[in-house]
Amino acid sequence: MTALQNETASSPAITADAAAALSVGIAAFAAGYAERGIGSAAMGAIAEDEDLFVNGLVLTVLPETLVILALVVVFAA
């Protein structure tokens, strides 16, 4: 028998702290990935028309709410 077979089947694969850190990390990675495309499109739009600066800024900052919500969930639980 191996050491893995000796553990009970009900034990989690990772701890709660590790799961929380993983969820915030994945949310941050997803926000950065989304901002990559949004930022370049916003810069192109602003180059064409400077009145679109506020819209581009709002759309660029919007994915960061994913990370903020992930942090709220981690600290609220």
Secondary structure, DSSP 8 states (H G I E B T S, - for coil): --HHHHS-TTS-SS-HHHHHHHHHHHHHHHHHHHHHHHHHHHHHHHHH-GGGHHHHHHHHHTTHHHHHHHHHHHHH-
